[in-house]
Structures are given as structure tokens and as C-alpha cells.
């Protein structure tokens, strides 16, 4: 199997994580997301915190060779539970080898 079309429609692929608390019930922020990937085209990254705030980022930096890309997430995003979604609806090539987050954990519990 291969290709980017099903008949004449683009094939959309999605990868969605479970809600992650990063091992702590404290409030936290995730300033960056690191993706080991190559990308030809564009991809959308969705971020949901505490099942309330949903933000989308468009990643358009082309990379034909496998490399680590940093996605800066909004400084105002804070929460206990985090969920991430990678949406590929127009990329002609996308290979992901790693996904990493480094949360900043605050001293106080959830609001």
C-alpha cells in the first residue's frame, strides 16, 4: 500500500494520544514539543489541556531528511491533563520516528 490519494481524495491520517498527566497531579506547562520526522507538505498539531482548551498549530517546515523539529507551544497553555494530536491531511510524505515533551511542573495542584 502506498500513495496519498484514495480515488481522487487525499488520505487523512491522525495520531492522538491519551490524556497525559506526566506522572504528576500538579499544574504544568509544555513549552515545546520535539518531533523526529521528515515532512513534505504540512501537518497540524492539536493540543488540548484539561479537556477544555484546544489549540492547533500548523507545521510547514519541510524536511526531506529525518531530523528533530521543535514546535513551540503557547506560553498561556497550562493544565494537569494534556492530549496531543498530529493531523496529516495534505502532506505528501510524513515519517515520524519520535515524539517528546518536557513539561514544566508547577508547585501547586490543579485549579
C-alpha positions in Angstrom: 0.0 0.0 0.0 1.2 3.5 -0.7 0.3 6.8 -2.2 -1.5 9.9 -0.9 -4.9 9.5 -2.7 -7.9 7.3 -2.3 -9.6 7.6 -5.7 -9.2 11.4 -6.0 -9.4 12.3 -2.3 -6.4 12.9 -0.1 -5.9 10.3 2.6 -6.0 11.9 6.1 -4.0 10.3 8.9 -4.2 11.1 12.6 -2.3 10.2 15.7 -4.0 11.1 19.0 -2.5 10.4 22.4 -4.4 9.6 25.6 -4.7 12.3 28.2 -1.3 12.5 29.8 -0.6 13.9 33.3 3.2 13.3 33.0 3.2 11.5 36.4 2.1 14.5 38.4 -1.3 15.9 39.5 0.3 19.4 39.7 -0.4 22.1 37.2 2.1 22.1 34.3 3.1 23.8 31.1 4.6 22.1 28.0 6.6 24.9 26.2 8.0 22.7 23.4 7.2 19.5 21.5 10.0 17.7 19.7 9.3 15.6 16.6 11.8 13.3 15.0 10.4 13.3 11.4 10.6 14.1 7.8 7.8 16.1 6.3 7.0 17.1 2.7 3.8 19.3 2.8 2.2 20.4 6.0 0.8 19.0 9.2 -1.5 20.3 12.0 -0.7 19.7 15.7 -3.6 19.9 18.1 -3.1 20.4 21.8 -5.9 20.0 24.4 -5.4 20.8 28.1 -7.8 19.6 30.8 -10.4 18.8 28.1 -11.2 22.5 27.8 -8.7 24.4 25.8 -8.0 23.2 22.3 -5.3 24.9 20.2 -4.0 24.0 16.7 -0.6 24.7 15.2 0.3 24.4 11.6 3.7 22.8 10.9 5.0 23.7 7.4 8.8 23.4 7.8 9.8 20.9 5.0 12.4 18.3 5.8 13.2 15.7 3.3 15.8 14.0 5.6 14.9 12.7 9.1 15.6 15.4 11.7 14.4 16.7 15.0 12.0 19.6 14.8 10.9 21.8 17.7 7.3 23.0 17.9 6.9 26.0 20.3 3.6 25.7 22.1 1.7 28.7 23.5 3.0 30.1 26.8 -0.5 30.5 28.1 -1.4 26.8 27.9 -1.5 25.3 31.4 -3.2 22.3 32.8 -3.0 19.0 34.5 -4.0 16.7 31.7 -2.5 17.1 28.2 -3.6 15.5 24.9 -1.8 15.8 21.6 -3.0 15.1 18.1 -1.0 15.0 14.8 -3.2 15.6 11.8 -1.8 15.0 8.3 -4.3 15.9 5.6 -2.1 17.4 2.9 1.4 16.1 3.4 2.8 14.1 0.6 5.3 12.4 2.8 5.4 12.0 6.6 7.6 9.7 8.6 7.7 10.1 12.4 10.3 8.3 14.5 10.0 10.1 17.8 7.7 12.4 19.8 9.0 14.0 23.0 7.6 16.6 25.5 9.4 18.1 28.5 6.8 19.5 30.9 7.4 22.3 33.4 5.7 21.2 36.6 4.5 24.0 38.9 4.4 23.7 42.7 0.6 23.9 43.1 -2.1 21.4 42.3 -4.8 21.7 39.7 -7.0 24.8 39.8 
